[in-house]
Structure formats: structure tokens, C-alpha cells
Amino acid sequence: MSQLENFKLQLGIKDSDQDGLLQLMLDDVKTDLLTWTNRTELPMSLEPTQRQIAIIRYNKQGIEGQSGHSEGGISRSFEDLPPSIQSTINQKRLAKVVRFGATKAT
């Protein structure tokens, strides 16, 4: 199954009406994961994390930027990424190597 198909399965979406939006979310999360881990290719082990973050973003549509909500005695708060997801990302992070230019002796 493709990432899109797995994503739709987890969301319970059976039609293809939102495929463009869902693929865009997956692509955006992949770009973020590559940036956060200093990688050029997404390892298969991060594909579930990609879907988890995409689900979080899908569920936050319309409430972007909101950190809490209270209505009718029910209070909800939102966090960017749960600690378990942050830990998974940190485990896959590659160290950045910084090279300084060598000067030639004349």
C-alpha cells in the first residue's frame, strides 16, 4: 500500500475526493521530517511518523495557531508534537558536519 492509501485508511476515508490535499499534507510532513533529521531520503522507519504527524495536521484544519479551546464546560488544549513523536524524530536525526575552509600556506 502507498503512504496515501495507508493515510486514508487511518483516517477512514474511502473516496478519492481529498487525495490532492492528503498527498500535499504527506509531502509537507516529509519535507519537515527531512529537514528535522538532516536527511535527503526518508527512511521507511519514519513512514509511520510521517502519517502520525499528517493525521495531527489533518485534525487541526481550521484551528491552526490555537493552543487551547473551551466551550460548554469542555476544555481542550493542543500541542505541536507529542513527546513520543519528537523522540522518534530525534532518534533518526543525523549529525551535521561543518567544514571550515583550509587555507593554503604560501
ZAGU-855699 format. One record per atom (N, C-alpha, C): x, y, z. Coordinates in Angstrom, 1 decimal. Example, Ala and Ser with C-alpha at 12.3 -4.5 7.8 and 13.67 -1.06 7.14 Angstrom:
ZAGU-855699
NODE       xx       yy       zz
NODE     13.2     -5.7      7.8
NODE     12.3     -4.5      7.8
NODE     13.2     -3.3      7.8
NODE     12.8     -2.2      7.1
NODE     13.7     -1.1      7.1
NODE     12.9      0.0      7.9
***
This chain:
ZAGU-855699
NODE       xx       yy       zz
NODE      0.8     -1.2      0.0
NODE      0.0      0.0      0.0
NODE      0.9      1.2      0.0
NODE      0.4      2.3     -0.7
NODE      1.1      3.5     -0.7
NODE      0.9      4.3      0.6
NODE      1.7      5.3      0.8
NODE      1.6      6.2      2.0
NODE      0.2      6.8      2.0
NODE     -0.2      7.3      0.8
NODE     -1.6      7.9      0.7
NODE     -2.7      6.9      1.1
NODE     -2.6      5.7      0.6
NODE     -3.6      4.7      0.9
NODE     -3.6      4.4      2.4
NODE     -2.4      4.3      3.0
NODE     -2.4      4.0      4.4
NODE     -2.9      5.2      5.2
NODE     -2.6      6.4      4.8
NODE     -3.1      7.6      5.4
NODE     -4.6      7.6      5.4
NODE     -5.2      7.4      4.2
NODE     -6.6      7.4      4.1
NODE     -7.3      6.3      4.9
NODE     -6.6      5.1      5.0
NODE     -7.1      4.0      5.8
NODE     -7.2      4.4      7.3
NODE     -6.1      5.1      7.8
NODE     -6.1      5.5      9.2
NODE     -7.2      6.6      9.4
NODE     -7.5      7.4      8.4
NODE     -8.5      8.5      8.6
NODE     -9.9      8.0      8.4
NODE    -10.0      6.8      7.8
NODE    -11.3      6.2      7.5
NODE    -12.0      6.8      6.2
NODE    -11.1      7.3      5.3
NODE    -11.6      7.9      4.1
NODE    -11.5      6.9      3.0
NODE    -12.7      6.7      2.3
NODE    -12.8      5.7      1.3
NODE    -12.8      6.2     -0.1
NODE    -13.2      7.5     -0.3
NODE    -13.2      8.0     -1.7
NODE    -11.9      8.8     -2.0
NODE    -11.9      9.3     -3.2
NODE    -10.6     10.0     -3.6
NODE    -10.8     11.5     -3.7
NODE    -11.9     12.0     -3.1
NODE    -12.2     13.4     -3.2
NODE    -11.1     14.3     -2.6
NODE    -10.4     13.9     -1.6
NODE     -9.4     14.7     -0.9
NODE     -8.0     14.2     -1.2
NODE     -7.8     13.4     -2.2
NODE     -6.5     12.9     -2.4
NODE     -5.4     13.9     -2.6
NODE     -5.7     15.0     -3.3
NODE     -4.8     16.1     -3.6
NODE     -4.3     16.7     -2.3
NODE     -5.3     17.0     -1.4
NODE     -5.0     17.7     -0.1
NODE     -4.2     16.7      0.8
NODE     -4.6     15.4      0.8
NODE     -3.9     14.5      1.7
NODE     -2.5     14.2      1.2
NODE     -2.3     14.2     -0.1
NODE     -0.9     14.0     -0.6
NODE     -0.1     15.2     -0.3
NODE     -0.7     16.4     -0.4
NODE      0.1     17.6     -0.1
NODE      0.5     17.6      1.4
NODE     -0.4     17.1      2.3
NODE      0.0     17.0      3.7
NODE      1.1     16.1      3.9
NODE      1.0     14.9      3.3
NODE      2.1     13.9      3.4
NODE      3.4     14.5      2.9
NODE      3.4     15.2      1.7
NODE      4.6     15.8      1.1
NODE      5.2     16.8      2.1
NODE      4.3     17.7      2.6
NODE      4.8     18.7      3.6
NODE      5.4     18.1      4.8
NODE      4.8     17.1      5.3
NODE      5.4     16.4      6.5
NODE      6.7     15.8      6.2
NODE      6.8     15.2      5.0
NODE      8.1     14.5      4.6
NODE      9.2     15.6      4.5
NODE      8.9     16.7      3.9
NODE      9.8     17.8      3.8
NODE     10.3     18.2      5.2
NODE      9.3     18.4      6.1
NODE      9.7     18.7      7.5
NODE     10.6     17.7      8.2
NODE     10.2     16.4      8.0
NODE     11.0     15.3      8.6
NODE     12.4     15.3      8.0
NODE     12.6     15.5      6.7
NODE     13.9     15.5      6.1
NODE     14.7     16.7      6.7
NODE     14.1     17.8      6.9
NODE     14.8     19.0      7.5
NODE     15.2     18.7      8.9
NODE     14.2     18.2      9.7
NODE     14.5     17.9     11.1
NODE     15.5     16.9     11.4
NODE     15.6     15.9     10.5
NODE     16.6     14.8     10.6
NODE     17.9     15.0      9.8
NODE     18.0     16.1      9.1
NODE     19.2     16.3      8.3
NODE     19.4     15.2      7.2
NODE     18.3     14.7      6.7
NODE     18.4     13.6      5.7
NODE     18.0     14.1      4.3
NODE     18.3     13.3      3.3
NODE     17.9     13.6      1.9
NODE     16.8     12.6      1.5
NODE     16.8     11.5      2.1
NODE     15.8     10.5      1.8
NODE     15.1     10.1      3.1
NODE     13.8      9.9      3.1
NODE     13.0      9.4      4.3
NODE     13.2      7.9      4.5
NODE     13.7      7.5      5.6
NODE     13.8      6.1      5.9
NODE     12.4      5.5      6.1
NODE     12.3      4.2      5.7
NODE     11.0      3.5      5.9
NODE     10.5      3.6      7.3
NODE     11.5      3.5      8.2
NODE     11.1      3.5      9.7
NODE     10.4      4.8     10.1
NODE     10.5      5.9      9.3
NODE      9.9      7.2      9.6
NODE      8.5      7.3      8.9
NODE      8.1      6.4      8.1
NODE      6.9      6.5      7.4
NODE      5.7      6.5      8.3
NODE      5.6      5.7      9.4
NODE      4.5      5.8     10.3
NODE      4.5      7.1     11.0
NODE      5.7      7.7     11.3
NODE      5.7      9.0     12.0
NODE      5.2     10.1     11.0
NODE      5.5      9.9      9.7
NODE      5.0     10.8      8.7
NODE      3.5     10.9      8.7
NODE      2.9      9.7      8.8
NODE      1.4      9.6      8.8
NODE      0.9     10.1     10.1
NODE      1.5      9.9     11.2
NODE      1.0     10.4     12.5
NODE      1.0     11.9     12.5
NODE      2.1     12.5     12.0
NODE      2.1     14.0     12.0
NODE      1.1     14.5     11.0
NODE      0.9     13.8      9.9
NODE     -0.1     14.3      8.9
NODE     -1.5     14.2      9.5
NODE     -1.8     13.1     10.3
NODE     -3.1     13.0     10.9
NODE     -3.3     14.1     11.9
NODE     -2.3     14.5     12.7
NODE     -2.4     15.6     13.6
NODE     -2.7     16.9     12.8
NODE     -2.0     17.1     11.7
NODE     -2.3     18.3     10.9
NODE     -3.6     18.3     10.3
NODE     -4.1     17.1      9.8
NODE     -5.4     17.0      9.2
NODE     -6.5     17.3     10.3
NODE     -6.3     16.8     11.5
NODE     -7.3     17.1     12.5
NODE     -7.3     18.5     13.0
NODE     -6.2     19.2     12.8
NODE     -6.1     20.6     13.2
NODE     -6.6     21.6     12.2
NODE     -7.0     21.1     11.0
NODE     -7.5     22.0     10.0
NODE     -8.6     22.9     10.6
NODE     -8.5     24.2     10.4
NODE     -9.5     25.2     10.9
NODE     -9.2     25.7     12.2
NODE     -8.2     25.1     13.0
NODE     -7.9     25.6     14.3
NODE     -6.4     25.9     14.4
NODE     -5.7     26.1     13.2
NODE     -4.3     26.4     13.2
NODE     -4.0     27.6     14.1
NODE     -2.9     27.4     14.8
NODE     -2.5     28.5     15.7
NODE     -3.2     28.5     17.1
NODE     -4.2     27.8     17.2
NODE     -4.9     27.8     18.5
NODE     -4.2     26.8     19.5
NODE     -4.0     27.3     20.7
NODE     -3.3     26.5     21.7
NODE     -4.3     25.9     22.7
NODE     -5.5     26.4     22.7
NODE     -6.5     25.8     23.7
NODE     -7.9     26.3     23.3
NODE     -8.8     25.5     23.8
NODE    -10.2     25.8     23.4
NODE    -11.1     25.4     24.6
NODE    -12.1     26.2     24.9
NODE    -13.0     25.8     25.9
NODE    -14.4     26.2     25.5
NODE    -15.3     25.3     25.5
NODE    -16.7     25.5     25.1
NODE    -17.7     24.6     25.8
NODE    -18.7     25.2     26.4
NODE    -19.7     24.4     27.1
NODE    -19.2     23.5     28.2
NODE    -18.2     24.0     28.9
NODE    -17.6     23.3     30.0
NODE    -16.6     22.2     29.6
NODE    -16.3     22.1     28.3
NODE    -15.3     21.2     27.8
NODE    -14.1     22.0     27.4
NODE    -13.0     21.6     27.9
NODE    -11.7     22.3     27.6
NODE    -10.8     21.4     26.9
NODE    -10.2     21.9     25.8
NODE     -9.2     21.1     25.1
NODE     -7.9     21.9     24.9
NODE     -6.8     21.3     25.0
NODE     -5.5     22.0     24.7
NODE     -4.8     21.2     23.6
NODE     -3.9     21.9     22.9
NODE     -3.2     21.3     21.7
NODE     -1.8     21.5     21.9
NODE     -1.0     20.5     21.5
NODE      0.4     20.6     21.5
NODE      0.9     20.4     20.1
NODE      2.1     20.9     19.8
NODE      2.6     20.8     18.4
NODE      2.9     19.3     18.1
NODE      3.8     18.7     18.7
NODE      4.1     17.3     18.5
NODE      4.2     16.6     19.8
NODE      3.5     15.5     20.0
NODE      3.6     14.7     21.3
NODE      5.1     14.3     21.5
NODE      5.5     14.2     22.8
NODE      6.9     13.8     23.1
NODE      7.3     12.5     22.4
NODE      6.4     11.5     22.3
NODE      6.8     10.2     21.6
NODE      7.2     10.4     20.2
NODE      6.5     11.3     19.5
NODE      6.9     11.6     18.1
NODE      8.2     12.3     18.0
NODE      8.4     13.3     18.9
NODE      9.6     14.1     19.0
NODE     10.8     13.1     19.3
NODE     10.6     12.2     20.1
NODE     11.7     11.2     20.5
NODE     12.0     10.4     19.2
NODE     11.0      9.9     18.5
NODE     11.3      9.1     17.3
NODE     12.1      9.9     16.3
NODE     11.7     11.2     16.1
NODE     12.4     12.0     15.1
NODE     13.9     12.2     15.6
NODE     14.1     12.5     16.9
NODE     15.4     12.7     17.4
NODE     16.3     11.5     17.2
NODE     15.7     10.3     17.4
NODE     16.5      9.1     17.2
NODE     17.0      8.9     15.8
NODE     16.3      9.5     14.8
NODE     16.7      9.3     13.4
NODE     17.5     10.5     12.9
NODE     17.7     11.5     13.7
NODE     18.5     12.7     13.3
NODE     19.9     12.3     13.0
NODE     20.4     12.9     11.9
NODE     21.8     12.7     11.5
NODE     22.6     14.0     12.0
NODE     23.8     13.8     12.4
NODE     24.6     14.9     12.9
NODE     25.0     15.7     11.6
NODE     25.0     17.0     11.8
NODE     25.5     17.9     10.7
NODE     27.0     18.1     10.9
NODE     27.7     18.0      9.8
NODE     29.1     18.1      9.8
NODE     29.4     19.5      9.1
NODE     30.2     20.3      9.9
NODE     30.5     21.6      9.4
NODE     32.0     21.6      9.1
NODE     32.3     22.0      7.9
NODE     33.8     22.0      7.5
NODE     34.2     23.5      7.3
NODE     35.3     23.8      7.9
NODE     35.9     25.1      7.7
NODE     36.9     25.0      6.6
NODE     37.0     26.1      5.8
NODE     37.9     26.1      4.7
NODE     39.3     26.1      5.2
NODE     40.1     25.3      4.5
NODE     41.6     25.3      4.9
NODE     42.3     26.3      4.1
NODE     43.2     27.0      4.7
NODE     44.0     28.0      4.0
NODE     45.3     27.4      3.5
NODE     45.7     27.8      2.4
NODE     47.0     27.3      1.8
NODE     48.1     28.2      2.3
NODE     49.2     27.5      2.7
NODE     50.4     28.2      3.1
NODE     51.2     28.6      1.9
NODE     51.6     29.8      1.8
NODE     52.4     30.2      0.6
NODE     53.8     30.5      1.0
***
